[in-house]
Amino acid sequence: MTDAARIEKARRLLSEPASRPSAWGLLAAAGLMALSAVLMAGTIVLGPGFGV
């Protein structure tokens, strides 16, 4: 095995595998956005002027 072949093999082994985007990540991000919108609306509604 030549040095060039060894270097090429090492580069292939060290390169990161291509990851496929997951629908679960998108769903989690959408859920987090919805939760933050609800919390922000609650803060505005029950904000500084709220009294019991």
DSSP file (Angstrom, degrees, kcal/mol; ACC not computed):
  #  RESIDUE AA STRUCTURE BP1 BP2  ACC     N-H-->O    O-->H-N    N-H-->O    O-->H-N    TCO  KAPPA ALPHA  PHI   PSI    X-CA   Y-CA   Z-CA
    1    1 A M              0   0    0      0, 0.0     2,-0.1     0, 0.0     0, 0.0   0.000 360.0 360.0 360.0 128.5    0.0    0.0    0.0
    2    2 A T     >  -     0   0    0      1,-0.1     4,-2.1     4,-0.0     5,-0.2  -0.302 360.0-110.1 -80.2 166.3    1.5    3.3   -1.0
    3    3 A D  H  > S+     0   0    0      1,-0.2     4,-2.5     2,-0.2     5,-0.2   0.885 118.8  54.1 -63.1 -38.6    1.6    6.4    1.1
    4    4 A A  H  > S+     0   0    0      1,-0.2     4,-2.3     2,-0.2    -1,-0.2   0.893 108.6  48.9 -64.2 -38.7   -1.0    8.2   -1.0
    5    5 A A  H  > S+     0   0    0      2,-0.2     4,-2.3     1,-0.2    -1,-0.2   0.890 111.3  49.8 -67.8 -38.4   -3.4    5.2   -0.6
    6    6 A R  H  X S+     0   0    0     -4,-2.1     4,-2.5     2,-0.2    -2,-0.2   0.904 111.1  49.0 -65.4 -41.1   -2.9    5.3    3.2
    7    7 A I  H  X S+     0   0    0     -4,-2.5     4,-2.3     2,-0.2    -2,-0.2   0.920 111.7  48.9 -64.9 -42.7   -3.5    9.0    3.3
    8    8 A E  H  X S+     0   0    0     -4,-2.3     4,-2.1     2,-0.2    -2,-0.2   0.899 111.4  49.6 -64.2 -40.3   -6.7    8.6    1.3
    9    9 A K  H  X S+     0   0    0     -4,-2.3     4,-2.1     2,-0.2    -2,-0.2   0.912 110.8  49.8 -64.5 -41.9   -7.9    5.8    3.5
   10   10 A A  H  X S+     0   0    0     -4,-2.5     4,-2.0     1,-0.2    -2,-0.2   0.888 109.3  52.0 -64.1 -39.0   -7.2    7.8    6.6
   11   11 A R  H  X S+     0   0    0     -4,-2.3     4,-1.3     1,-0.2    -1,-0.2   0.907 109.4  49.4 -64.3 -41.0   -9.1   10.8    5.1
   12   12 A R  H  < S+     0   0    0     -4,-2.1    -1,-0.2     1,-0.2    -2,-0.2   0.890 112.5  47.9 -64.8 -38.3  -12.1    8.6    4.4
   13   13 A L  H  < S+     0   0    0     -4,-2.1    -1,-0.2     1,-0.2    -2,-0.2   0.826 114.1  46.6 -71.6 -30.6  -12.0    7.2    7.9
   14   14 A L  H  < S+     0   0    0     -4,-2.0    -1,-0.2    -5,-0.2    -2,-0.2   0.643  88.7 101.0 -87.5 -15.6  -11.8   10.7    9.5
   15   15 A S  S  < S-     0   0    0     -4,-1.3    -3,-0.0    -5,-0.2    -4,-0.0  -0.446  80.6-110.4 -73.2 145.2  -14.5   12.4    7.5
   16   16 A E        -     0   0    0     -2,-0.1     2,-0.1     1,-0.1    -1,-0.1  -0.497  33.6-112.1 -73.6 139.1  -17.8   12.8    9.2
   17   17 A P        -     0   0    0      0, 0.0     2,-0.4     0, 0.0    -1,-0.1  -0.434  36.2-102.4 -69.5 146.7  -20.6   10.6    7.9
   18   18 A A        -     0   0    0     -2,-0.1     2,-0.4     1,-0.0     0, 0.0  -0.547  38.6-148.7 -71.0 125.3  -23.4   12.5    6.1
   19   19 A S        -     0   0    0     -2,-0.4    -1,-0.0    -3,-0.0     3,-0.0  -0.783   5.9-133.6 -99.6 140.9  -26.4   12.8    8.5
   20   20 A R        -     0   0    0     -2,-0.4     2,-0.1     1,-0.1     0, 0.0  -0.714  29.0-107.4 -89.4 140.0  -29.9   12.9    7.2
   21   21 A P        -     0   0    0      0, 0.0     2,-0.4     0, 0.0    -1,-0.1  -0.409  36.0-137.2 -65.2 142.0  -32.2   15.5    8.6
   22   22 A S     >  -     0   0    0      1,-0.1     4,-1.2    -2,-0.1     3,-0.2  -0.805  12.1-143.0-106.0 142.4  -34.8   14.1   11.0
   23   23 A A  H  > S+     0   0    0     -2,-0.4     4,-2.3     1,-0.2     5,-0.2   0.774 101.9  64.6 -69.5 -25.5  -38.4   14.9   11.1
   24   24 A W  H  > S+     0   0    0      2,-0.2     4,-2.5     1,-0.2    -1,-0.2   0.879  99.1  52.0 -66.3 -37.1  -38.3   14.5   14.9
   25   25 A G  H  > S+     0   0    0     -3,-0.2     4,-2.2     2,-0.2    -1,-0.2   0.908 110.4  48.0 -64.2 -41.4  -35.9   17.5   15.2
   26   26 A L  H  X S+     0   0    0     -4,-1.2     4,-2.3     2,-0.2    -2,-0.2   0.899 111.9  49.9 -65.1 -40.9  -38.3   19.6   13.2
   27   27 A L  H  X S+     0   0    0     -4,-2.3     4,-2.2     2,-0.2    -2,-0.2   0.901 110.8  49.3 -65.1 -41.2  -41.2   18.5   15.3
   28   28 A A  H  X S+     0   0    0     -4,-2.5     4,-2.3     2,-0.2    -2,-0.2   0.900 111.0  49.9 -65.0 -40.7  -39.3   19.3   18.5
   29   29 A A  H  X S+     0   0    0     -4,-2.2     4,-2.1     2,-0.2    -2,-0.2   0.904 111.0  49.1 -64.9 -41.0  -38.3   22.7   17.2
   30   30 A A  H  X S+     0   0    0     -4,-2.3     4,-2.2     2,-0.2    -2,-0.2   0.893 111.2  50.1 -65.7 -39.2  -41.9   23.5   16.3
   31   31 A G  H  X S+     0   0    0     -4,-2.2     4,-2.5     2,-0.2    -2,-0.2   0.895 109.8  50.3 -64.7 -40.4  -43.1   22.4   19.8
   32   32 A L  H  X S+     0   0    0     -4,-2.3     4,-2.3     2,-0.2    -2,-0.2   0.893 110.5  49.9 -65.1 -39.3  -40.5   24.5   21.5
   33   33 A M  H  X S+     0   0    0     -4,-2.1     4,-2.0     2,-0.2    -2,-0.2   0.911 111.5  48.5 -64.9 -41.9  -41.6   27.5   19.4
   34   34 A A  H  X S+     0   0    0     -4,-2.2     4,-2.1     2,-0.2    -2,-0.2   0.909 111.6  49.8 -65.0 -41.8  -45.3   26.9   20.3
   35   35 A L  H  X S+     0   0    0     -4,-2.5     4,-2.4     1,-0.2    -2,-0.2   0.909 110.5  49.3 -63.8 -42.0  -44.4   26.6   24.0
   36   36 A S  H  X S+     0   0    0     -4,-2.3     4,-2.3     1,-0.2    -1,-0.2   0.863 109.4  52.7 -67.0 -34.0  -42.5   29.8   23.9
   37   37 A A  H  X S+     0   0    0     -4,-2.0     4,-2.2     2,-0.2    -1,-0.2   0.908 110.8  47.1 -66.3 -41.1  -45.3   31.6   22.2
   38   38 A V  H  X S+     0   0    0     -4,-2.1     4,-2.4     2,-0.2    -2,-0.2   0.914 113.0  48.6 -66.3 -42.7  -47.8   30.4   24.9
   39   39 A L  H  X S+     0   0    0     -4,-2.4     4,-2.0     2,-0.2    -2,-0.2   0.890 111.5  49.8 -65.2 -38.6  -45.4   31.4   27.7
   40   40 A M  H  X S+     0   0    0     -4,-2.3     4,-2.0     2,-0.2    -1,-0.2   0.910 110.8  49.4 -66.5 -41.2  -44.9   34.9   26.1
   41   41 A A  H  X S+     0   0    0     -4,-2.2     4,-2.6     1,-0.2     5,-0.2   0.900 110.5  51.1 -63.9 -40.1  -48.6   35.4   25.7
   42   42 A G  H  X S+     0   0    0     -4,-2.4     4,-2.7     1,-0.2    -1,-0.2   0.870 108.5  51.5 -64.0 -36.6  -49.1   34.4   29.4
   43   43 A T  H  < S+     0   0    0     -4,-2.0    -1,-0.2     2,-0.2    -2,-0.2   0.889 112.0  46.5 -66.9 -39.0  -46.5   36.8   30.5
   44   44 A I  H >< S+     0   0    0     -4,-2.0     3,-0.8     2,-0.2    -2,-0.2   0.920 116.9  43.1 -69.5 -43.2  -48.2   39.6   28.5
   45   45 A V  H 3< S+     0   0    0     -4,-2.6    -2,-0.2     1,-0.2    -3,-0.2   0.923 125.7  32.8 -69.5 -44.6  -51.7   38.8   29.9
   46   46 A L  T 3< S+     0   0    0     -4,-2.7    -1,-0.2    -5,-0.2    -2,-0.2  -0.071  97.9 131.4-102.1  32.9  -50.6   38.2   33.5
   47   47 A G  S X  S-     0   0    0     -3,-0.8     3,-1.9     2,-0.1    -3,-0.1   0.450  76.0 -47.6 -70.9-150.5  -47.8   40.8   33.4
   48   48 A P  T 3  S+     0   0    0      0, 0.0    -1,-0.1     0, 0.0    -4,-0.1   0.740 130.9  56.8 -60.6 -27.6  -46.9   43.6   35.7
   49   49 A G  T 3  S+     0   0    0      2,-0.0     2,-0.3    -4,-0.0    -2,-0.1   0.385  79.9 116.0 -87.0   6.5  -50.5   45.0   36.0
   50   50 A F    <   +     0   0    0     -3,-1.9     2,-0.4    -4,-0.1    -4,-0.1  -0.590  37.9 171.5 -81.3 131.7  -51.9   41.7   37.3
   51   51 A G              0   0    0     -2,-0.3    -2,-0.0     1,-0.1     0, 0.0  -0.998 360.0 360.0-139.5 144.4  -53.4   41.6   40.8
   52   52 A V              0   0    0     -2,-0.4    -1,-0.1     0, 0.0    -2,-0.0   0.430 360.0 360.0 -94.9 360.0  -55.3   39.1   42.7
